Amino acid sequence: MSKRSLSFICQNCGAAASRWQGKCEACGEWNTLTEEGADRPAGPGRKAGKGRLFKLEGLAGDALDAPRLACGVTELDRVTGGGFVRGSVLLMAGDPGIGKSTLLIQATAAMARTGHRAVYISGEEAVAQVRLRAERLGLRDAPVDLAAETSVEDIIATLSEGKVPRLIVIDSIQTMWTEQVESAPGTVSQVRGAAQSLIRFAKRSGAAIILVGHVTKDGQIAGPRVVEHMVDAVLSFEGEGSHQFRILRAVKNRFGPTDEIGVFEMTGAGLREVTNPSELFLSERDLGSPGTAVFAGMEGSRPLLVEIQALVAPTSLGTPRRSVVGWDSSRLSMVLAVLEAHCGVKLGGYDVYLNVAGGMRIQEPAADLAAAAALVSSLANSPLPADAVYFGEVSLSGAIRPVAHAASRLKEAAKLGFARAVVPDAGRGESGGLNADYVGSLASLVADIAALGKPRPAAKTRGQDG
């Protein structure tokens, strides 16, 4: 008879405790510990404490099939590194209603239309509901195997019969449950146990499995964090509810890069791939307004042009506001400090707001120069040239440092009709056919922008009569 153990599991982070307590010591959340028990049988045909012998193999060997298989959705294949690896398990997370199920039903349909077996298993919707979505997307003719099931044992037994599927979608892992764990579906123990069973099946059969994960209000994947370490790749599907753009990025990928992104546009007929995201992000530019600069960035191997918007306004508060959307707030603080220390730009009496248009999030330091140009443009009320792009890293000394892939950035800017580029002086010679303005220090750029504008009146500080 198997031994039954009891423990208290945090439903927020998955930490285990020997006794109940109001606050989880691992994550600090209150009232998240629940009592859970787990039966751990030795397994069919095995004795407790005994292990079975298995065969050891070398690195060299003949593959029975292609190591990767593209599903047909180009942007999804780009993020995964060129397609799905046999026996891999991916975890896709995103906010509710962002389009995870829509993207994955499109991916399974594209895979099935190439002649491979693709299976979509929903634990949240009935078969009729999934068929309604497929009909709206125009995918009813795709030979996708569809089921509504939540028992992991039943799913594995069914998928083991017949031809091995090349792609399996489990929507979602929080609804799955396994008989080996004595707790309710959705708890940490059940999510961990169900994921482990599905991973073992993927490694044994060679099928690629995509697990859909829910996201908490803090943007974290719900359930135990250990699931992220168990899977081969973690994909994040991001987007703002007010924007039609959706960004798919790899947070973790054992078989490919983690800096690639896929861009989609949500339409009435589902998600449409965006082959030229730069043109889409710049389609609604407000030309001629101060405080806007176009940044030529890189997302993996793809050059991407986005608009950075800044607003510098006099503050009525003792401590001015610093608000940033789509960029690192620490980088903004650093750029503001360099502007004040080395360029004579006093922003202590102003509120500063910075936004990356289109719901895009920038992570590379090459955006320092574009952000600084937008900030000075707003403060000096001096519009920047509409046909210019900016990129460069700002150092703490005020110097402009060169960045990688300058030629690709300039080539993308020229393709979209830009004629000028403000680039680091160290990259002299790489103009890409544009009229390049080489800057060696941030102070020289600030002087050029301020000379063309009309400075705003200085904000009143505390102690001044007004």
FIBAGU-652329 format. One record per residue (C-alpha): residue in three letters; x, y, z. Coordinates in steps of 0.1 Angstrom, whole numbers, padded with zeros to 4 digits, always signed. Example, Ala and Ser with C-alpha at 12.3 -4.5 7.8 and 13.67 -1.06 7.14 Angstrom:
BEGIN
ALA+0123-0045+0078SER+0137-0011+0071
# end
This chain:
BEGIN
MET+0000+0000+0000SER+0014+0034-0010LYS+0022+0059+0017ARG+0000+0090+0018SER+0017+0122+0028LEU+0001+0155+0038SER+0015+0189+0033PHE+0004+0225+0029ILE+0011+0239-0005CYS+0010+0276-0015GLN-0013+0281-0044ASN+0006+0312-0055CYS+0042+0300-0057GLY+0041+0262-0050ALA+0061+0263-0018ALA+0055+0235+0006ALA+0051+0238+0044SER+0048+0212+0071ARG+0020+0231+0089TRP-0006+0257+0081GLN+0003+0293+0085GLY-0015+0325+0074LYS+0014+0339+0054CYS+0036+0320+0029GLU+0072+0324+0038ALA+0083+0320+0002CYS+0062+0346-0016GLY+0047+0366+0012GLU+0011+0361+0001TRP-0016+0356+0028ASN-0042+0328+0030THR-0027+0308+0001LEU-0017+0276+0019THR-0040+0247+0014GLU-0037+0211+0027GLU-0030+0186-0001GLY-0023+0149+0000ALA-0005+0128-0027ASP-0004+0091-0032ARG+0029+0081-0048PRO+0025+0045-0061ALA+0056+0027-0071GLY+0042+0022-0106PRO+0029-0008-0126GLY+0051-0038-0124ARG+0077-0021-0102LYS+0086-0026-0066ALA+0093+0001-0041GLY+0130+0010-0040LYS+0138-0009-0072GLY+0147+0008-0105ARG+0147-0006-0140LEU+0176-0008-0164PHE+0176+0014-0194LYS+0198+0017-0225LEU+0225+0044-0227GLU+0231+0059-0262GLY+0258+0081-0277LEU+0255+0116-0292ALA+0258+0103-0328GLY+0228+0086-0344ASP+0204+0087-0373ALA+0172+0108-0367LEU+0140+0091-0378ASP+0124+0123-0388ALA+0133+0160-0393PRO+0145+0176-0361ARG+0121+0205-0366LEU+0087+0208-0383ALA+0073+0242-0392CYS+0036+0246-0384GLY+0029+0270-0412VAL+0023+0301-0390THR+0055+0321-0399GLU+0056+0343-0369LEU+0051+0314-0345ASP+0078+0294-0363ARG+0101+0324-0360VAL+0097+0326-0322THR+0102+0289-0317GLY+0134+0290-0337GLY+0122+0275-0370GLY+0095+0251-0359PHE+0086+0226-0333VAL+0112+0201-0321ARG+0101+0165-0317GLY+0093+0156-0282SER+0094+0192-0270VAL+0069+0208-0246LEU+0061+0245-0248LEU+0042+0266-0223MET+0022+0296-0237ALA+0010+0322-0213GLY-0010+0354-0218ASP-0038+0376-0204PRO-0074+0363-0207GLY-0088+0372-0241ILE-0055+0381-0256GLY-0059+0354-0283LYS-0040+0323-0271SER-0067+0299-0281THR-0072+0316-0315LEU-0035+0315-0323LEU-0032+0278-0314ILE-0063+0266-0333GLN-0049+0284-0363ALA-0015+0267-0357THR-0031+0232-0354ALA-0052+0238-0385ALA-0021+0248-0405MET-0002+0218-0393ALA-0031+0194-0401ARG-0034+0209-0436THR+0002+0198-0443GLY-0007+0162-0438HIS+0005+0158-0402ARG-0018+0147-0373ALA-0026+0176-0351VAL-0048+0174-0319TYR-0065+0202-0300ILE-0078+0192-0265SER-0098+0218-0247GLY-0105+0216-0210GLU-0124+0249-0208GLU-0148+0247-0238ALA-0170+0221-0253VAL-0164+0207-0287ALA-0193+0227-0302GLN-0178+0260-0288VAL-0144+0252-0304ARG-0161+0244-0337LEU-0179+0278-0336ARG-0145+0295-0333ALA-0131+0274-0361GLU-0160+0283-0383ARG-0155+0321-0376LEU-0118+0317-0385GLY-0126+0297-0417LEU-0109+0265-0405ARG-0138+0240-0405ASP-0122+0221-0434ALA-0089+0215-0415PRO-0085+0178-0404VAL-0079+0186-0368ASP-0086+0160-0341LEU-0107+0177-0315ALA-0118+0167-0280ALA-0130+0182-0247GLU-0113+0163-0219THR-0096+0170-0186SER-0083+0136-0174VAL-0046+0132-0182GLU-0047+0094-0181ASP-0076+0093-0206ILE-0058+0119-0229ILE-0026+0099-0229ALA-0043+0066-0235THR-0063+0081-0265LEU-0033+0098-0281SER-0012+0066-0278GLU-0035+0048-0302GLY-0029+0051-0339LYS-0005+0075-0356VAL+0015+0096-0332PRO+0004+0133-0334ARG+0030+0158-0344LEU+0014+0186-0325ILE-0009+0185-0294VAL-0024+0215-0278ILE-0037+0213-0242ASP-0059+0243-0234SER-0053+0248-0205ILE-0030+0230-0181GLN-0049+0245-0151THR-0080+0224-0160MET-0061+0191-0163TRP-0061+0166-0134THR-0044+0133-0128GLU-0055+0103-0106GLN-0021+0101-0090VAL-0027+0134-0071GLU-0054+0137-0045SER-0064+0174-0048ALA-0088+0195-0068PRO-0080+0205-0104GLY-0061+0238-0107THR-0042+0233-0075VAL-0004+0234-0075SER+0000+0197-0070GLN-0025+0189-0098VAL-0008+0213-0123ARG+0026+0199-0115GLY+0015+0163-0117ALA-0005+0168-0149ALA+0024+0186-0166GLN+0049+0159-0156SER+0027+0132-0171LEU+0023+0151-0204ILE+0060+0158-0206ARG+0068+0121-0201PHE+0044+0112-0229ALA+0060+0139-0252LYS+0095+0126-0246ARG+0084+0090-0251SER+0063+0095-0283GLY+0081+0123-0300ALA+0050+0145-0302ALA+0053+0183-0296ILE+0029+0196-0269ILE+0018+0231-0263LEU+0004+0238-0228VAL-0017+0269-0223GLY-0012+0286-0190HIS-0032+0312-0173VAL-0017+0345-0161THR-0023+0362-0127LYS-0031+0399-0122ASP+0007+0405-0118GLY+0014+0391-0152GLN+0030+0359-0138ILE+0021+0324-0150ALA-0005+0309-0126GLY+0004+0277-0108PRO+0038+0265-0097ARG+0069+0282-0110VAL+0085+0248-0113VAL+0064+0241-0144GLU+0084+0268-0163HIS+0116+0248-0155MET+0100+0215-0166VAL+0091+0226-0201ASP+0115+0233-0230ALA+0102+0267-0239VAL+0080+0294-0224LEU+0062+0317-0248SER+0045+0350-0237PHE+0016+0364-0257GLU+0014+0401-0250GLY-0008+0430-0260GLU-0029+0459-0248GLY-0066+0457-0249SER-0068+0491-0266HIS-0044+0480-0294GLN-0050+0455-0321PHE-0013+0444-0321ARG-0002+0412-0303ILE+0034+0404-0296LEU+0046+0368-0292ARG+0080+0364-0275ALA+0101+0336-0261VAL+0109+0340-0224LYS+0128+0306-0224ASN+0138+0284-0253ARG+0161+0254-0251PHE+0162+0250-0288GLY+0163+0285-0302PRO+0168+0322-0294THR+0149+0341-0268ASP+0152+0375-0284GLU+0129+0369-0314ILE+0094+0382-0315GLY+0063+0375-0336VAL+0038+0403-0344PHE+0001+0396-0351GLU-0029+0418-0357MET-0062+0409-0342THR-0090+0411-0368GLY-0125+0399-0371ALA-0113+0368-0389GLY-0087+0359-0363LEU-0050+0367-0359ARG-0032+0380-0390GLU+0005+0378-0393VAL+0023+0412-0396THR+0053+0407-0420ASN+0064+0443-0417PRO+0057+0455-0382SER+0077+0487-0385GLU+0053+0501-0411LEU+0024+0491-0389PHE+0038+0507-0357LEU+0045+0540-0376SER+0012+0541-0395GLU-0004+0566-0370ARG+0025+0589-0364ASP+0017+0625-0353LEU+0041+0644-0376GLY+0053+0678-0366SER+0046+0675-0328PRO+0074+0680-0303GLY+0084+0651-0281THR+0083+0623-0307ALA+0113+0604-0320VAL+0116+0572-0342PHE+0138+0546-0327ALA+0155+0520-0350GLY+0157+0489-0328MET+0163+0452-0331GLU+0142+0423-0319GLY+0164+0393-0324SER+0173+0392-0361ARG+0145+0416-0371PRO+0149+0453-0373LEU+0120+0472-0359LEU+0111+0509-0360VAL+0088+0523-0333GLU+0079+0558-0322ILE+0089+0570-0287GLN+0067+0597-0273ALA+0077+0620-0244LEU+0059+0647-0225VAL+0077+0671-0202ALA+0053+0693-0183PRO+0057+0717-0152THR+0047+0699-0120SER+0026+0711-0092LEU+0038+0685-0068GLY+0067+0685-0044THR+0081+0653-0061PRO+0077+0653-0099ARG+0062+0623-0115ARG+0082+0598-0136SER+0059+0576-0157VAL+0071+0552-0184VAL+0052+0527-0205GLY+0070+0502-0228TRP+0105+0509-0215ASP+0126+0503-0185SER+0120+0529-0158SER+0156+0525-0146ARG+0169+0535-0180LEU+0147+0566-0180SER+0161+0576-0146MET+0196+0572-0159VAL+0190+0593-0190LEU+0174+0620-0169ALA+0204+0621-0146VAL+0228+0623-0176LEU+0208+0651-0191GLU+0210+0671-0159ALA+0246+0664-0150HIS+0263+0667-0184CYS+0239+0687-0206GLY+0225+0713-0182VAL+0189+0702-0187LYS+0171+0708-0154LEU+0141+0685-0151GLY+0137+0686-0113GLY+0106+0708-0116TYR+0089+0689-0144ASP+0067+0658-0147VAL+0081+0633-0172TYR+0060+0609-0192LEU+0075+0584-0217ASN+0056+0560-0239VAL+0064+0535-0267ALA+0036+0537-0292GLY+0017+0507-0304GLY+0020+0487-0272MET+0055+0476-0280ARG+0080+0470-0252ILE+0117+0479-0258GLN+0144+0461-0238GLU+0177+0472-0255PRO+0198+0501-0243ALA+0201+0514-0279ALA+0169+0533-0273ASP+0187+0558-0249LEU+0194+0583-0277ALA+0159+0583-0291ALA+0144+0587-0256ALA+0168+0616-0248ALA+0159+0633-0281ALA+0122+0630-0274LEU+0126+0644-0239VAL+0146+0674-0250SER+0123+0680-0279SER+0093+0681-0256LEU+0110+0704-0231ALA+0123+0728-0257ASN+0091+0727-0277SER+0112+0718-0308PRO+0098+0692-0332LEU+0123+0667-0345PRO+0127+0660-0382ALA+0100+0636-0394ASP+0124+0618-0417ALA+0150+0610-0391VAL+0157+0579-0369TYR+0177+0576-0337PHE+0197+0549-0320GLY+0226+0548-0296GLU+0235+0540-0261VAL+0241+0568-0236SER+0269+0562-0211LEU+0270+0578-0177SER+0297+0602-0189GLY+0273+0616-0216ALA+0291+0599-0245ILE+0272+0581-0272ARG+0283+0544-0275PRO+0278+0523-0306VAL+0253+0495-0308ALA+0252+0462-0327HIS+0235+0456-0361ALA+0237+0493-0372ALA+0236+0483-0409SER+0204+0464-0405ARG+0187+0492-0386LEU+0197+0518-0413LYS+0186+0495-0441GLU+0151+0491-0425ALA+0149+0529-0421ALA+0158+0535-0457LYS+0132+0509-0468LEU+0105+0528-0450GLY+0114+0562-0466PHE+0135+0578-0439ALA+0163+0601-0452ARG+0183+0609-0420ALA+0198+0590-0391VAL+0213+0603-0359VAL+0238+0576-0349PRO+0269+0573-0327ASP+0301+0588-0339ALA+0319+0556-0334GLY+0298+0540-0361ARG+0311+0564-0388GLY+0310+0549-0423GLU+0278+0529-0418SER+0252+0552-0433GLY+0231+0527-0452GLY+0224+0552-0479LEU+0210+0578-0454ASN+0223+0612-0445ALA+0239+0603-0412ASP+0244+0628-0384TYR+0272+0615-0362VAL+0271+0625-0325GLY+0298+0618-0300SER+0282+0632-0269LEU+0246+0638-0257ALA+0254+0675-0250SER+0259+0682-0287LEU+0225+0666-0296VAL+0208+0686-0269ALA+0223+0718-0282ASP+0211+0712-0317ILE+0176+0704-0306ALA+0173+0733-0282ALA+0185+0758-0308LEU+0155+0752-0330GLY+0128+0754-0303LYS+0112+0778-0279PRO+0119+0767-0243ARG+0089+0763-0220PRO+0087+0786-0190ALA+0104+0771-0159ALA+0082+0755-0134LYS+0078+0771-0100THR+0094+0753-0071ARG+0085+0753-0035GLY+0091+0786-0018GLN+0083+0808-0048ASP+0054+0832-0046GLY+0029+0828-0073
# end
